[in-house]
Amino acid sequence: MASIASFHLVRERPWRSAAAMARLGTDRWRLRRVAGLRFWRLLGTGRGDETGPSADPRRTALFAVWDDSAALDAFVAGSSIAHRWERAEEAWHVRLRGVGGHGTWRGFAPLDGLERGADDGPIAVITRADVRLGSTLAFRAAGRPVSDELRTAGGLLAVVGIGEAPAGRLGTFSLWRSTADMRAFAVGMPHHRQVVRRTRAERWYGEELFARFEPYGSSGSWDGRDPLTPSSG
């Protein structure tokens, strides 16, 4: 049976922000023991829908690749991590089938072996990169204009900036109404086009990933709604 991926976005109550940040470290040993979990990354997030430099200490995320749907079902039913999510102020979860893309994440190719998804509906996109130390200032300077462009893009349903320790491992998780909308942003926004050219010409990244998924089976809320429900789009 083909593997699947999942993405989980969790916001803790204000007085739990320190605990949320601590669990980016302490949950690692728990995840290492989860049956059927092929790959995972615990992630911090940016504020709101900002994808430039920012941090929200109350909100964290998990991206995971599972042997199959049954492995994810067992995790949701029996894991202390998943049970804790139920007590958070807000949590949103989605399952992902592979559509296309390229690259690796800490040497792992998340799209390899994923169940094949459809690209004729909403699309989820993960972009991430290890920014080379010498490119950090240039990357940060370019991030704000691209973030502003992204928030105004037609067909964007939701976006969150993601990152992991050490500094410089950054990315985004976004939801789009369609593949056409996602591509229109990629080729139509001038700051984004310029940054893409510079990343290649100036070799900003040591590793990068661009992955597209079919999102399905979503539950919970993200900023008070499920962005994949018809009423939200």
C-alpha positions in Angstrom: 0.0 0.0 0.0 1.3 3.5 -0.9 2.3 5.9 1.8 0.5 9.2 2.7 1.6 12.4 4.3 -0.1 14.7 6.8 0.2 18.3 8.1 -1.0 19.4 11.5 -1.2 23.0 12.7 -1.7 23.6 16.4 -2.2 26.8 18.4 -1.9 26.7 22.2 -3.6 29.0 24.6 -1.6 32.2 25.5 -0.2 30.8 28.8 1.0 27.6 27.1 3.4 29.3 24.6 6.5 28.3 26.5 5.3 24.7 26.7 4.6 24.7 22.9 8.1 25.8 22.2 9.6 23.2 24.6 7.7 20.4 22.9 9.5 21.1 19.6 12.3 19.4 21.4 10.7 17.0 23.9 8.2 15.5 21.4 11.1 14.3 19.2 11.7 11.1 21.3 8.0 10.3 21.2 7.8 10.6 17.5 10.9 8.4 17.0 8.9 5.5 18.6 5.7 5.9 16.5 5.0 2.8 14.4 4.5 3.4 10.7 6.0 6.9 10.8 8.5 7.1 8.0 9.6 10.8 8.2 8.6 13.8 10.4 9.6 17.4 11.1 8.4 19.4 14.1 8.1 23.1 13.0 7.8 26.5 14.4 5.6 29.0 12.5 5.4 32.6 11.6 2.8 35.1 12.8 -0.5 34.9 11.0 -0.1 34.6 7.3 3.4 36.2 7.2 6.0 34.1 5.4 8.8 36.6 6.0 10.9 36.7 9.2 8.5 36.4 12.2 7.6 33.9 14.9 4.4 32.8 16.7 5.4 31.1 19.9 1.9 29.7 20.5 1.6 27.9 17.1 3.6 24.9 16.0 3.2 22.4 13.1 4.1 18.8 12.2 4.7 17.4 8.8 4.8 13.6 8.6 4.9 10.8 6.1 3.2 7.5 7.1 3.4 3.9 5.8 -0.3 4.1 5.1 -3.6 5.6 6.4 -3.9 3.0 9.1 -0.6 4.2 10.7 -1.9 7.7 10.8 -5.2 6.5 12.2 -3.4 4.6 15.0 -1.4 7.7 15.9 -4.4 9.9 16.1 -6.3 7.4 18.2 -3.5 6.4 20.6 -0.7 9.0 20.7 -0.3 11.4 23.7 0.7 14.1 21.2 -2.6 13.8 19.3 -4.6 13.7 22.5 -2.9 16.9 23.6 -3.9 18.6 20.3 -7.5 18.0 21.3 -7.0 20.3 24.3 -5.3 23.1 22.3 -7.0 26.4 21.6 -7.2 25.4 17.9 -5.9 22.7 15.7 -6.2 21.8 12.0 -5.2 18.6 10.3 -5.1 17.4 6.7 -4.0 14.3 4.8 -1.9 14.6 1.7 -1.5 12.6 -1.5 1.4 13.4 -3.8 0.9 15.4 -7.0 4.4 16.5 -8.1 7.5 18.5 -7.3 11.2 18.0 -6.6 13.8 18.2 -3.9 14.5 16.8 -0.5 14.0 17.6 3.2 17.0 16.7 5.4 18.0 14.2 2.7 14.5 12.6 2.5 12.3 12.8 -0.6 8.8 13.2 0.8 7.1 12.6 -2.6 8.8 9.2 -3.2 6.3 6.4 -2.8 3.3 8.6 -1.9 -0.1 7.7 -3.0 -0.9 9.6 -6.2 -3.3 12.4 -5.8 -5.5 14.4 -8.2 -4.5 18.0 -9.3 -8.0 19.1 -10.5 -9.1 20.5 -7.2 -7.5 22.4 -4.2 -3.7 22.0 -4.0 -1.4 22.1 -1.0 2.2 23.3 -1.5 5.2 22.9 0.7 8.3 25.0 -0.1 11.3 24.8 2.2 15.1 25.4 2.0 18.3 25.4 4.0 19.5 28.9 3.5 23.3 29.1 3.3 24.8 31.3 6.0 26.3 33.7 3.5 22.9 34.2 1.9 20.9 34.9 5.1 20.8 38.7 4.8 19.8 38.6 1.1 17.2 36.0 1.8 15.7 38.0 4.7 15.6 41.2 2.7 13.8 39.5 -0.2 11.3 37.8 2.1 9.0 40.7 3.0 8.0 41.8 -0.5 7.3 38.2 -1.5 5.2 37.6 1.6 3.2 40.7 0.8 2.6 39.5 -2.8 1.6 36.0 -1.6 -1.1 37.3 0.8 -2.8 39.1 -2.1 -2.5 36.2 -4.6 -5.8 35.2 -6.3 -6.9 31.7 -5.3 -4.8 31.5 -2.1 -6.9 29.8 0.6 -4.4 29.9 3.5 -0.6 30.1 4.1 1.7 29.8 7.1 5.5 30.3 7.3 7.3 27.3 8.8 10.8 26.8 10.1 13.0 24.5 12.2 16.2 24.7 14.2 18.9 25.7 13.6 18.1 29.1 12.0 17.9 29.2 8.3 15.7 26.1 7.7 12.6 27.9 6.4 9.6 27.3 4.3 5.9 27.7 3.7 2.8 25.6 3.7 0.0 27.0 1.5 -3.4 26.0 0.2 -4.6 27.0 -3.2 -8.0 26.9 -4.9 -6.4 25.3 -8.0 -3.2 24.4 -9.6 -3.8 27.3 -12.1 -4.0 29.8 -9.3 -0.8 28.5 -7.8 1.0 28.7 -11.1 -0.4 32.2 -11.8 1.2 33.4 -8.6 4.5 31.7 -9.4 4.9 33.3 -12.8 2.9 36.5 -12.4 4.3 38.1 -9.3 7.4 40.2 -10.0 9.1 40.0 -6.6 8.6 36.2 -6.5 10.0 35.8 -10.0 13.0 37.9 -9.1 13.7 35.9 -5.9 13.5 32.6 -7.8 16.1 33.9 -10.3 18.4 35.1 -7.5 18.2 31.8 -5.5 19.5 30.0 -8.6 22.1 32.6 -9.8 23.5 33.3 -6.3 23.0 29.7 -4.9 21.2 30.8 -1.7 20.1 27.3 -0.7 22.1 24.2 0.4 18.9 22.0 0.0 15.5 22.8 -1.2 12.0 21.2 -1.7 9.0 22.2 -3.7 6.2 19.7 -3.3 2.6 19.7 -4.4 -0.2 17.6 -2.8 -3.8 16.8 -3.0 -5.3 17.8 0.4 -8.1 15.6 1.7 -9.7 14.5 4.9 -9.2 17.8 6.7 -10.6 18.5 10.1 -10.5 21.2 12.8 -9.9 24.9 12.2 -7.2 27.3 11.1 -7.8 30.8 12.2 -11.4 29.9 13.0 -12.3 28.0 9.9 -11.3 25.1 7.7 -9.9 26.7 4.6 -10.8 23.6 2.5 -14.5 23.7 3.2 -16.6 25.2 0.3 -17.9 28.0 2.4 -14.3 29.1 3.2 -13.1 29.2 -0.4 
